[in-house]
Amino acid sequence: MTAMEQPAEDAFHFYAEVRITDSPRRPELAGRLGAILGITEPKDPEVPPAYAVMVDDYDYTVQFERHELTPTGRDRKHEDYY
């Protein structure tokens, strides 16, 4: 699925700004902002997607599950990262 094929109501789309709310694997990132730069496409429909988030002030992405993120309602731009 590409960014253009995602439903408009889905707040978890490419370049959406998100806040990391809770991550047992990365507790030091709780409260930080970032943007979604990747979304997995599991073959099994029962498996939810995971999100690659470029955390502000980091130069790499970190993978999170949906329940670990809260969308801010703002979008960032492709040019902000590439």
PDB file as gemmi writes it, atoms N, CA and C in Angstrom:
CRYST1    1.000    1.000    1.000  90.00  90.00  90.00 P 1                      
ATOM      1  N   MET A   1       0.851  -1.173   0.000  1.00  0.00           N  
ATOM      2  CA  MET A   1       0.000   0.000   0.000  1.00  0.00           C  
ATOM      3  C   MET A   1       0.896   1.236   0.000  1.00  0.00           C  
ATOM      4  N   THR A   2       0.583   2.173  -0.832  1.00  0.00           N  
ATOM      5  CA  THR A   2       1.352   3.409  -0.872  1.00  0.00           C  
ATOM      6  C   THR A   2       0.643   4.470  -0.049  1.00  0.00           C  
ATOM      7  N   ALA A   3       1.322   5.558   0.182  1.00  0.00           N  
ATOM      8  CA  ALA A   3       0.732   6.655   0.957  1.00  0.00           C  
ATOM      9  C   ALA A   3      -0.540   7.160   0.283  1.00  0.00           C  
ATOM     10  N   MET A   4      -0.585   7.110  -1.026  1.00  0.00           N  
ATOM     11  CA  MET A   4      -1.760   7.607  -1.750  1.00  0.00           C  
ATOM     12  C   MET A   4      -2.955   6.671  -1.604  1.00  0.00           C  
ATOM     13  N   GLU A   5      -2.724   5.384  -1.304  1.00  0.00           N  
ATOM     14  CA  GLU A   5      -3.808   4.414  -1.192  1.00  0.00           C  
ATOM     15  C   GLU A   5      -4.381   4.317   0.213  1.00  0.00           C  
ATOM     16  N   GLN A   6      -3.780   4.977   1.188  1.00  0.00           N  
ATOM     17  CA  GLN A   6      -4.240   4.876   2.559  1.00  0.00           C  
ATOM     18  C   GLN A   6      -5.540   5.652   2.746  1.00  0.00           C  
ATOM     19  N   PRO A   7      -6.422   5.148   3.598  1.00  0.00           N  
ATOM     20  CA  PRO A   7      -7.657   5.875   3.869  1.00  0.00           C  
ATOM     21  C   PRO A   7      -7.352   7.238   4.477  1.00  0.00           C  
ATOM     22  N   ALA A   8      -8.109   8.247   4.078  1.00  0.00           N  
ATOM     23  CA  ALA A   8      -7.885   9.608   4.552  1.00  0.00           C  
ATOM     24  C   ALA A   8      -8.035   9.714   6.061  1.00  0.00           C  
ATOM     25  N   GLU A   9      -8.900   8.900   6.659  1.00  0.00           N  
ATOM     26  CA  GLU A   9      -9.144   9.014   8.090  1.00  0.00           C  
ATOM     27  C   GLU A   9      -8.055   8.354   8.945  1.00  0.00           C  
ATOM     28  N   ASP A  10      -7.142   7.627   8.339  1.00  0.00           N  
ATOM     29  CA  ASP A  10      -6.083   6.973   9.096  1.00  0.00           C  
ATOM     30  C   ASP A  10      -5.010   8.000   9.453  1.00  0.00           C  
ATOM     31  N   ALA A  11      -4.867   8.268  10.746  1.00  0.00           N  
ATOM     32  CA  ALA A  11      -3.888   9.257  11.208  1.00  0.00           C  
ATOM     33  C   ALA A  11      -2.458   8.727  11.162  1.00  0.00           C  
ATOM     34  N   PHE A  12      -2.296   7.419  10.947  1.00  0.00           N  
ATOM     35  CA  PHE A  12      -0.977   6.802  10.900  1.00  0.00           C  
ATOM     36  C   PHE A  12      -0.563   6.605   9.440  1.00  0.00           C  
ATOM     37  N   HIS A  13      -0.141   7.679   8.810  1.00  0.00           N  
ATOM     38  CA  HIS A  13       0.261   7.634   7.404  1.00  0.00           C  
ATOM     39  C   HIS A  13       1.684   8.178   7.268  1.00  0.00           C  
ATOM     40  N   PHE A  14       2.246   8.036   6.081  1.00  0.00           N  
ATOM     41  CA  PHE A  14       3.601   8.519   5.843  1.00  0.00           C  
ATOM     42  C   PHE A  14       3.704  10.009   6.153  1.00  0.00           C  
ATOM     43  N   TYR A  15       4.748  10.367   6.872  1.00  0.00           N  
ATOM     44  CA  TYR A  15       5.093  11.727   7.281  1.00  0.00           C  
ATOM     45  C   TYR A  15       4.177  12.305   8.355  1.00  0.00           C  
ATOM     46  N   ALA A  16       3.274  11.497   8.905  1.00  0.00           N  
ATOM     47  CA  ALA A  16       2.453  11.963  10.020  1.00  0.00           C  
ATOM     48  C   ALA A  16       3.351  12.160  11.240  1.00  0.00           C  
ATOM     49  N   GLU A  17       3.156  13.268  11.921  1.00  0.00           N  
ATOM     50  CA  GLU A  17       3.898  13.505  13.160  1.00  0.00           C  
ATOM     51  C   GLU A  17       3.239  12.716  14.282  1.00  0.00           C  
ATOM     52  N   VAL A  18       4.050  12.033  15.065  1.00  0.00           N  
ATOM     53  CA  VAL A  18       3.540  11.228  16.171  1.00  0.00           C  
ATOM     54  C   VAL A  18       4.351  11.502  17.433  1.00  0.00           C  
ATOM     55  N   ARG A  19       3.716  11.269  18.564  1.00  0.00           N  
ATOM     56  CA  ARG A  19       4.400  11.318  19.852  1.00  0.00           C  
ATOM     57  C   ARG A  19       4.531   9.886  20.363  1.00  0.00           C  
ATOM     58  N   ILE A  20       5.706   9.546  20.816  1.00  0.00           N  
ATOM     59  CA  ILE A  20       5.933   8.217  21.392  1.00  0.00           C  
ATOM     60  C   ILE A  20       5.367   8.264  22.811  1.00  0.00           C  
ATOM     61  N   THR A  21       4.336   7.471  23.052  1.00  0.00           N  
ATOM     62  CA  THR A  21       3.670   7.525  24.349  1.00  0.00           C  
ATOM     63  C   THR A  21       4.201   6.500  25.322  1.00  0.00           C  
ATOM     64  N   ASP A  22       4.549   5.341  24.818  1.00  0.00           N  
ATOM     65  CA  ASP A  22       5.030   4.271  25.683  1.00  0.00           C  
ATOM     66  C   ASP A  22       5.724   3.238  24.823  1.00  0.00           C  
ATOM     67  N   SER A  23       6.924   2.863  25.210  1.00  0.00           N  
ATOM     68  CA  SER A  23       7.639   1.823  24.486  1.00  0.00           C  
ATOM     69  C   SER A  23       8.498   1.043  25.470  1.00  0.00           C  
ATOM     70  N   PRO A  24       8.057  -0.157  25.834  1.00  0.00           N  
ATOM     71  CA  PRO A  24       8.853  -0.964  26.762  1.00  0.00           C  
ATOM     72  C   PRO A  24      10.277  -1.229  26.260  1.00  0.00           C  
ATOM     73  N   ARG A  25      10.438  -1.302  24.950  1.00  0.00           N  
ATOM     74  CA  ARG A  25      11.771  -1.564  24.375  1.00  0.00           C  
ATOM     75  C   ARG A  25      12.650  -0.323  24.361  1.00  0.00           C  
ATOM     76  N   ARG A  26      12.024   0.864  24.302  1.00  0.00           N  
ATOM     77  CA  ARG A  26      12.773   2.127  24.225  1.00  0.00           C  
ATOM     78  C   ARG A  26      12.157   3.164  25.159  1.00  0.00           C  
ATOM     79  N   PRO A  27      12.154   2.918  26.480  1.00  0.00           N  
ATOM     80  CA  PRO A  27      11.497   3.835  27.415  1.00  0.00           C  
ATOM     81  C   PRO A  27      12.090   5.244  27.419  1.00  0.00           C  
ATOM     82  N   GLU A  28      13.338   5.379  27.026  1.00  0.00           N  
ATOM     83  CA  GLU A  28      13.976   6.704  27.010  1.00  0.00           C  
ATOM     84  C   GLU A  28      13.393   7.622  25.942  1.00  0.00           C  
ATOM     85  N   LEU A  29      12.608   7.058  25.010  1.00  0.00           N  
ATOM     86  CA  LEU A  29      12.018   7.866  23.942  1.00  0.00           C  
ATOM     87  C   LEU A  29      10.591   8.329  24.254  1.00  0.00           C  
ATOM     88  N   ALA A  30      10.032   7.905  25.368  1.00  0.00           N  
ATOM     89  CA  ALA A  30       8.667   8.306  25.727  1.00  0.00           C  
ATOM     90  C   ALA A  30       8.573   9.829  25.781  1.00  0.00           C  
ATOM     91  N   GLY A  31       7.539  10.353  25.134  1.00  0.00           N  
ATOM     92  CA  GLY A  31       7.314  11.791  25.095  1.00  0.00           C  
ATOM     93  C   GLY A  31       7.950  12.492  23.910  1.00  0.00           C  
ATOM     94  N   ARG A  32       8.837  11.820  23.197  1.00  0.00           N  
ATOM     95  CA  ARG A  32       9.524  12.442  22.054  1.00  0.00           C  
ATOM     96  C   ARG A  32       8.612  12.485  20.831  1.00  0.00           C  
ATOM     97  N   LEU A  33       8.875  13.436  19.946  1.00  0.00           N  
ATOM     98  CA  LEU A  33       8.157  13.554  18.683  1.00  0.00           C  
ATOM     99  C   LEU A  33       8.985  12.975  17.554  1.00  0.00           C  
ATOM    100  N   GLY A  34       8.292  12.582  16.495  1.00  0.00           N  
ATOM    101  CA  GLY A  34       8.948  12.092  15.303  1.00  0.00           C  
ATOM    102  C   GLY A  34       7.937  12.009  14.181  1.00  0.00           C  
ATOM    103  N   ALA A  35       8.340  11.431  13.066  1.00  0.00           N  
ATOM    104  CA  ALA A  35       7.456  11.280  11.908  1.00  0.00           C  
ATOM    105  C   ALA A  35       7.554   9.871  11.361  1.00  0.00           C  
ATOM    106  N   ILE A  36       6.444   9.368  10.857  1.00  0.00           N  
ATOM    107  CA  ILE A  36       6.399   8.033  10.266  1.00  0.00           C  
ATOM    108  C   ILE A  36       7.057   8.071   8.889  1.00  0.00           C  
ATOM    109  N   LEU A  37       8.122   7.284   8.733  1.00  0.00           N  
ATOM    110  CA  LEU A  37       8.798   7.203   7.437  1.00  0.00           C  
ATOM    111  C   LEU A  37       8.670   5.838   6.801  1.00  0.00           C  
ATOM    112  N   GLY A  38       8.104   4.880   7.512  1.00  0.00           N  
ATOM    113  CA  GLY A  38       7.914   3.545   6.965  1.00  0.00           C  
ATOM    114  C   GLY A  38       6.770   2.837   7.659  1.00  0.00           C  
ATOM    115  N   ILE A  39       6.076   2.002   6.900  1.00  0.00           N  
ATOM    116  CA  ILE A  39       4.952   1.227   7.432  1.00  0.00           C  
ATOM    117  C   ILE A  39       5.067  -0.184   6.876  1.00  0.00           C  
ATOM    118  N   THR A  40       5.076  -1.179   7.772  1.00  0.00           N  
ATOM    119  CA  THR A  40       5.165  -2.559   7.305  1.00  0.00           C  
ATOM    120  C   THR A  40       3.846  -2.978   6.669  1.00  0.00           C  
ATOM    121  N   GLU A  41       3.914  -4.003   5.843  1.00  0.00           N  
ATOM    122  CA  GLU A  41       2.735  -4.563   5.185  1.00  0.00           C  
ATOM    123  C   GLU A  41       2.701  -6.060   5.450  1.00  0.00           C  
ATOM    124  N   PRO A  42       2.267  -6.464   6.645  1.00  0.00           N  
ATOM    125  CA  PRO A  42       2.251  -7.893   6.974  1.00  0.00           C  
ATOM    126  C   PRO A  42       1.377  -8.695   6.018  1.00  0.00           C  
ATOM    127  N   LYS A  43       1.836  -9.885   5.649  1.00  0.00           N  
ATOM    128  CA  LYS A  43       1.047 -10.752   4.764  1.00  0.00           C  
ATOM    129  C   LYS A  43      -0.182 -11.285   5.479  1.00  0.00           C  
ATOM    130  N   ASP A  44      -0.056 -11.516   6.777  1.00  0.00           N  
ATOM    131  CA  ASP A  44      -1.164 -12.019   7.584  1.00  0.00           C  
ATOM    132  C   ASP A  44      -2.035 -10.834   8.006  1.00  0.00           C  
ATOM    133  N   PRO A  45      -3.309 -10.794   7.606  1.00  0.00           N  
ATOM    134  CA  PRO A  45      -4.173  -9.668   7.956  1.00  0.00           C  
ATOM    135  C   PRO A  45      -4.424  -9.527   9.460  1.00  0.00           C  
ATOM    136  N   GLU A  46      -4.124 -10.573  10.206  1.00  0.00           N  
ATOM    137  CA  GLU A  46      -4.292 -10.512  11.662  1.00  0.00           C  
ATOM    138  C   GLU A  46      -3.126  -9.799  12.354  1.00  0.00           C  
ATOM    139  N   VAL A  47      -2.034  -9.607  11.630  1.00  0.00           N  
ATOM    140  CA  VAL A  47      -0.856  -8.948  12.190  1.00  0.00           C  
ATOM    141  C   VAL A  47      -0.941  -7.454  11.872  1.00  0.00           C  
ATOM    142  N   PRO A  48      -0.927  -6.616  12.896  1.00  0.00           N  
ATOM    143  CA  PRO A  48      -1.005  -5.176  12.629  1.00  0.00           C  
ATOM    144  C   PRO A  48       0.313  -4.647  12.076  1.00  0.00           C  
ATOM    145  N   PRO A  49       0.264  -3.557  11.336  1.00  0.00           N  
ATOM    146  CA  PRO A  49       1.511  -2.991  10.819  1.00  0.00           C  
ATOM    147  C   PRO A  49       2.349  -2.390  11.940  1.00  0.00           C  
ATOM    148  N   ALA A  50       3.624  -2.261  11.673  1.00  0.00           N  
ATOM    149  CA  ALA A  50       4.542  -1.546  12.559  1.00  0.00           C  
ATOM    150  C   ALA A  50       4.986  -0.294  11.809  1.00  0.00           C  
ATOM    151  N   TYR A  51       5.521   0.654  12.552  1.00  0.00           N  
ATOM    152  CA  TYR A  51       5.851   1.959  11.983  1.00  0.00           C  
ATOM    153  C   TYR A  51       7.305   2.310  12.261  1.00  0.00           C  
ATOM    154  N   ALA A  52       8.011   2.724  11.212  1.00  0.00           N  
ATOM    155  CA  ALA A  52       9.374   3.225  11.351  1.00  0.00           C  
ATOM    156  C   ALA A  52       9.281   4.728  11.567  1.00  0.00           C  
ATOM    157  N   VAL A  53       9.709   5.175  12.726  1.00  0.00           N  
ATOM    158  CA  VAL A  53       9.590   6.589  13.090  1.00  0.00           C  
ATOM    159  C   VAL A  53      10.978   7.205  13.172  1.00  0.00           C  
ATOM    160  N   MET A  54      11.146   8.323  12.464  1.00  0.00           N  
ATOM    161  CA  MET A  54      12.365   9.106  12.595  1.00  0.00           C  
ATOM    162  C   MET A  54      12.138  10.035  13.779  1.00  0.00           C  
ATOM    163  N   VAL A  55      12.770   9.700  14.884  1.00  0.00           N  
ATOM    164  CA  VAL A  55      12.619  10.475  16.106  1.00  0.00           C  
ATOM    165  C   VAL A  55      13.416  11.768  15.956  1.00  0.00           C  
ATOM    166  N   ASP A  56      12.817  12.891  16.351  1.00  0.00           N  
ATOM    167  CA  ASP A  56      13.510  14.171  16.257  1.00  0.00           C  
ATOM    168  C   ASP A  56      14.868  14.096  16.947  1.00  0.00           C  
ATOM    169  N   ASP A  57      15.872  14.674  16.306  1.00  0.00           N  
ATOM    170  CA  ASP A  57      17.251  14.727  16.786  1.00  0.00           C  
ATOM    171  C   ASP A  57      17.973  13.378  16.716  1.00  0.00           C  
ATOM    172  N   TYR A  58      17.386  12.394  16.051  1.00  0.00           N  
ATOM    173  CA  TYR A  58      18.059  11.122  15.791  1.00  0.00           C  
ATOM    174  C   TYR A  58      18.308  11.042  14.287  1.00  0.00           C  
ATOM    175  N   ASP A  59      19.301  10.273  13.882  1.00  0.00           N  
ATOM    176  CA  ASP A  59      19.573  10.139  12.452  1.00  0.00           C  
ATOM    177  C   ASP A  59      19.255   8.735  11.946  1.00  0.00           C  
ATOM    178  N   TYR A  60      18.355   8.051  12.651  1.00  0.00           N  
ATOM    179  CA  TYR A  60      17.902   6.726  12.224  1.00  0.00           C  
ATOM    180  C   TYR A  60      16.460   6.528  12.685  1.00  0.00           C  
ATOM    181  N   THR A  61      15.788   5.556  12.061  1.00  0.00           N  
ATOM    182  CA  THR A  61      14.408   5.272  12.438  1.00  0.00           C  
ATOM    183  C   THR A  61      14.362   4.211  13.532  1.00  0.00           C  
ATOM    184  N   VAL A  62      13.279   4.249  14.290  1.00  0.00           N  
ATOM    185  CA  VAL A  62      13.031   3.267  15.343  1.00  0.00           C  
ATOM    186  C   VAL A  62      11.657   2.671  15.075  1.00  0.00           C  
ATOM    187  N   GLN A  63      11.534   1.363  15.201  1.00  0.00           N  
ATOM    188  CA  GLN A  63      10.257   0.694  14.933  1.00  0.00           C  
ATOM    189  C   GLN A  63       9.367   0.706  16.173  1.00  0.00           C  
ATOM    190  N   PHE A  64       8.091   1.046  15.947  1.00  0.00           N  
ATOM    191  CA  PHE A  64       7.102   1.061  17.012  1.00  0.00           C  
ATOM    192  C   PHE A  64       5.826   0.388  16.545  1.00  0.00           C  
ATOM    193  N   GLU A  65       5.070  -0.110  17.500  1.00  0.00           N  
ATOM    194  CA  GLU A  65       3.730  -0.603  17.216  1.00  0.00           C  
ATOM    195  C   GLU A  65       2.752   0.561  17.395  1.00  0.00           C  
ATOM    196  N   ARG A  66       1.599   0.416  16.788  1.00  0.00           N  
ATOM    197  CA  ARG A  66       0.611   1.493  16.775  1.00  0.00           C  
ATOM    198  C   ARG A  66       0.258   1.976  18.189  1.00  0.00           C  
ATOM    199  N   HIS A  67       0.099   1.050  19.127  1.00  0.00           N  
ATOM    200  CA  HIS A  67      -0.318   1.435  20.475  1.00  0.00           C  
ATOM    201  C   HIS A  67       0.761   2.212  21.234  1.00  0.00           C  
ATOM    202  N   GLU A  68       1.972   2.263  20.696  1.00  0.00           N  
ATOM    203  CA  GLU A  68       3.058   3.009  21.326  1.00  0.00           C  
ATOM    204  C   GLU A  68       3.129   4.455  20.847  1.00  0.00           C  
ATOM    205  N   LEU A  69       2.261   4.804  19.902  1.00  0.00           N  
ATOM    206  CA  LEU A  69       2.309   6.121  19.272  1.00  0.00           C  
ATOM    207  C   LEU A  69       0.971   6.843  19.382  1.00  0.00           C  
ATOM    208  N   THR A  70       1.034   8.165  19.422  1.00  0.00           N  
ATOM    209  CA  THR A  70      -0.170   8.991  19.381  1.00  0.00           C  
ATOM    210  C   THR A  70       0.034  10.038  18.291  1.00  0.00           C  
ATOM    211  N   PRO A  71      -0.867  10.103  17.306  1.00  0.00           N  
ATOM    212  CA  PRO A  71      -0.725  11.110  16.257  1.00  0.00           C  
ATOM    213  C   PRO A  71      -0.986  12.511  16.818  1.00  0.00           C  
ATOM    214  N   THR A  72      -0.246  13.489  16.330  1.00  0.00           N  
ATOM    215  CA  THR A  72      -0.436  14.874  16.772  1.00  0.00           C  
ATOM    216  C   THR A  72      -1.464  15.604  15.919  1.00  0.00           C  
ATOM    217  N   GLY A  73      -1.790  15.032  14.761  1.00  0.00           N  
ATOM    218  CA  GLY A  73      -2.695  15.709  13.829  1.00  0.00           C  
ATOM    219  C   GLY A  73      -1.960  16.579  12.825  1.00  0.00           C  
ATOM    220  N   ARG A  74      -0.643  16.667  12.959  1.00  0.00           N  
ATOM    221  CA  ARG A  74       0.157  17.453  12.018  1.00  0.00           C  
ATOM    222  C   ARG A  74       0.919  16.522  11.081  1.00  0.00           C  
ATOM    223  N   ASP A  75       1.199  17.012   9.908  1.00  0.00           N  
ATOM    224  CA  ASP A  75       1.998  16.268   8.933  1.00  0.00           C  
ATOM    225  C   ASP A  75       3.296  16.999   8.679  1.00  0.00           C  
ATOM    226  N   ARG A  76       4.310  16.233   8.409  1.00  0.00           N  
ATOM    227  CA  ARG A  76       5.586  16.799   7.997  1.00  0.00           C  
ATOM    228  C   ARG A  76       5.729  16.587   6.498  1.00  0.00           C  
ATOM    229  N   LYS A  77       6.804  17.084   5.928  1.00  0.00           N  
ATOM    230  CA  LYS A  77       6.993  17.004   4.479  1.00  0.00           C  
ATOM    231  C   LYS A  77       8.108  16.032   4.116  1.00  0.00           C  
ATOM    232  N   HIS A  78       7.976  15.474   2.937  1.00  0.00           N  
ATOM    233  CA  HIS A  78       9.007  14.607   2.378  1.00  0.00           C  
ATOM    234  C   HIS A  78      10.360  15.321   2.414  1.00  0.00           C  
ATOM    235  N   GLU A  79      10.374  16.590   2.076  1.00  0.00           N  
ATOM    236  CA  GLU A  79      11.613  17.379   2.020  1.00  0.00           C  
ATOM    237  C   GLU A  79      12.278  17.520   3.382  1.00  0.00           C  
ATOM    238  N   ASP A  80      11.536  17.321   4.443  1.00  0.00           N  
ATOM    239  CA  ASP A  80      12.124  17.404   5.788  1.00  0.00           C  
ATOM    240  C   ASP A  80      13.122  16.273   6.037  1.00  0.00           C  
ATOM    241  N   TYR A  81      13.041  15.211   5.253  1.00  0.00           N  
ATOM    242  CA  TYR A  81      13.849  14.016   5.506  1.00  0.00           C  
ATOM    243  C   TYR A  81      14.719  13.589   4.336  1.00  0.00           C  
ATOM    244  N   TYR A  82      14.331  13.949   3.125  1.00  0.00           N  
ATOM    245  CA  TYR A  82      15.079  13.480   1.950  1.00  0.00           C  
ATOM    246  C   TYR A  82      15.531  14.630   1.103  1.00  0.00           C  
TER     247      TYR A  82                                                      
END                                                                             
